[in-house]
Amino acid sequence: MVYEGNPDPSRDRDLNGVTFTDTPWVLEKKNRFRDIVKEAMPDVRGQLGRLFAMGADAWNLSKRLPLLRQVDGATIDGQTGVLTMTPQGSIHREQLWARFSEGTPEQLPSLEPEETESDAPAMESASNPN
């Protein structure tokens, strides 16, 4: 709840350096769905915008639950984050990260998971004649 969701550098200048997480609805600079909604309903912003995003994701989830159940690793790029289903059937949401700079939130790049030795392809030994 650090960020109201509406850019206001003069109000938020004391938050410089603060890192926080929020939804794609709020943090993505280019979000076609949000732009269409705001054009049709200009009052959908701040907390109301976040609730609208959650409703949009609930609608999309209602249509795609079978996909998430049946396809291991399936994801939905939602307005509240990347949505996945756990083996127990719970929905997991991964949001975006941002840091305030000059009173404005700047989205941070997403981190790619590091490759572990077990993930790396097996390499054959040079001394192996086969």
N, C-alpha and C positions, 0 to 999 in steps of 0.2 A: 504494500500500500504506500510505498515511497513516492510513486509517481501517479499523479492524478489521471494522466493519459492525454492531456492537452499541453502542447509545448508552451512554456512560459519562462524563458531564460531569466527574467528579472526576479521571478518568484523562486526559481529553483537553483539560483546561482550558489547557494550555500551547500548544495548537494554534490558539488564537483568532486569526482573521485569515487563516489558511492556506486558500487556494483549491485545490480538487482536483476530479478527475472520478471518477465511479463509475457503476455500473449503476442502472437503474430498480429492479431487485430490492432494492437497498440503500437508495436515496435517496427513492423515492416514499413519501409518507406513506400513501396509500391504494393498495394493490396487492392486488386480490382474489385473484389466482393465488397470490401469496406467502402470504397469510393462510390459504388452503385447504391449501397444502403444509405450513405450520408447524403447523396444527392436526392434520394426519395424522402428521407427522414432526417433533416438537418439536426434535430435535437438528440440524435443517437451518438453520444460521445461520453467520455469519462467512464464512470461506473456503469451507466446505462449501456454504453457500447460493449463493455466486457460481458454484460449479461446477454446482450443480443448475440455476441459471438458464441457464448455457451449454448444458447438456444439453437443456433445454426449448426453447431457441432452435434447436438443431441439429435436433430433432424437427420443429419447425414449418418450418424451412427445407427439410427433405427433402420435405415435401409441397408447398411453394410455389415451388420453384426455377423451374418452367416460367413461373409468373406473373412473377417477377423478370426472366427472360430475355426474355419477349415484350412486356411492358408497360413502356415507357420511363417512368421516374420512380416505379415501384411501390416501396412500402416495406412493411416488416413492423415493427410496434411490438412489439419483443421484450423479454424480461426483462433482456437485457444492453445494450439500446439500440435505436435505430431502425436497421434493417438494410436496405441497398440493395445492388444489384449493379452493379459497374463494367462498362463495355463489354467489358473483357477477361475478365469472368466471376468476378472476385474479389468477396467479400462485404465491404462497408464497414459499420462500426458507429459510430454517433454516440451517445456517452454523455451523461449529465447532469453539470452542474457544481454544486458546493456550496462553502460557506465556513463555517468553524467560527466560532461565536459562543457564548460562555459554555460552551464545551466540547461543544457540540452542532452537528452539521452542519445547515446551513440551505440547502435547495436554491435555487439562483439561477434567475431567469427565463431562459428560452431566448431567444436573440437571433434576431430575424427578419432575413433578409438585406436589405440596403439596396437600394432600387430604383435602377438606373442609368439613364442617359439612354436607352440602347438598349432597356431594358425598359419605359420609359414610353410610353404611347400617343402617337402622332404628333398634334400639334395643328395645325390649319389656321390659316393666317395670316388675320387680319381683313381684309387687303387683297386676299385671293384671291377673285375673283368666283365661282368654281365652288364 
